[in-house]
Amino acid sequence: MKSLIIGVVILAAAAFAVLPYDRAGFGLGWGDDVLAFLRGGLPVIAALVGLIAVFIGIADMKDRAEAKREARASEEPAEKAPD
């Protein structure tokens, strides 16, 4: 419950910071700075997310290949030791 309240307070503070003072009558007017930051940071974030997705895809392909190998090994009859 405490984290929910803190989250709402932080969201309200962020909204207050972005609101333009001349239109709303209050706020810090950081909206243009936030948009500039997003324009500059979004390609970098997208590249990092894409790189992580590629690594996850490679790991998934390796896991599937290992599962197929194990399934084939379990289907083969077990070799019996000579009596």
C-alpha positions as CSV (number, residue, x, y, z in Angstrom):
1,M,0.0,0.0,0.0
2,K,2.8,2.3,0.8
3,S,4.5,1.8,-2.5
4,L,1.2,2.5,-4.3
5,I,0.9,5.9,-2.5
6,I,4.5,6.7,-3.3
7,G,4.0,5.8,-7.0
8,V,0.9,8.1,-7.2
9,V,2.8,10.9,-5.6
10,I,5.7,10.5,-8.0
11,L,3.4,10.4,-11.0
12,A,1.7,13.6,-9.8
13,A,5.1,15.3,-9.4
14,A,6.1,14.2,-12.9
15,A,2.8,15.5,-14.4
16,F,3.3,18.8,-12.5
17,A,6.8,19.1,-13.8
18,V,5.7,18.6,-17.4
19,L,2.7,21.0,-17.3
20,P,3.4,24.4,-19.0
21,Y,3.1,27.3,-16.6
22,D,1.6,29.7,-19.2
23,R,-1.3,27.4,-20.2
24,A,-2.2,25.7,-16.9
25,G,-1.2,28.5,-14.5
26,F,1.0,26.1,-12.6
27,G,3.7,23.7,-13.3
28,L,7.4,23.7,-14.2
29,G,7.1,23.7,-18.0
30,W,9.6,21.0,-18.6
31,G,7.5,19.4,-21.4
32,D,9.9,20.5,-24.2
33,D,12.9,19.2,-22.3
34,V,11.2,15.9,-21.7
35,L,10.3,15.5,-25.4
36,A,13.9,16.3,-26.4
37,F,15.1,13.7,-24.0
38,L,12.7,11.1,-25.4
39,R,13.7,12.0,-29.0
40,G,17.3,11.5,-28.1
41,G,17.0,8.5,-25.8
42,L,14.3,6.5,-27.7
43,P,16.7,5.1,-30.4
44,V,19.2,4.0,-27.8
45,I,16.5,2.3,-25.7
46,A,15.1,0.6,-28.8
47,A,18.5,-0.7,-29.8
48,L,19.1,-2.1,-26.3
49,V,15.7,-3.7,-26.2
50,G,16.3,-5.2,-29.7
51,L,19.7,-6.6,-28.6
52,I,18.1,-8.2,-25.6
53,A,15.4,-9.7,-27.7
54,V,18.1,-11.2,-30.1
55,F,19.9,-12.7,-27.1
56,I,16.7,-14.2,-25.7
57,G,15.8,-15.6,-29.2
58,I,19.2,-17.3,-29.5
59,A,18.9,-18.8,-26.0
60,D,15.4,-20.0,-26.9
61,M,16.7,-21.7,-30.0
62,K,19.5,-23.4,-28.0
63,D,16.9,-24.6,-25.4
64,R,14.7,-26.0,-28.1
65,A,17.6,-27.9,-29.7
66,E,18.6,-29.3,-26.4
67,A,15.0,-30.4,-25.7
68,K,14.9,-32.2,-29.0
69,R,18.2,-33.9,-28.3
70,E,16.9,-35.1,-24.9
71,A,13.6,-36.3,-26.4
72,R,15.5,-38.3,-29.1
73,A,17.8,-39.8,-26.4
74,S,14.8,-40.8,-24.2
75,E,13.1,-42.5,-27.2
76,E,16.0,-44.8,-28.0
77,P,15.9,-48.0,-26.1
78,A,18.3,-48.2,-23.2
79,E,21.3,-50.5,-24.0
80,K,21.3,-53.5,-21.7
81,A,24.5,-54.7,-20.1
82,P,25.6,-58.2,-21.2
83,D,24.7,-60.9,-18.7
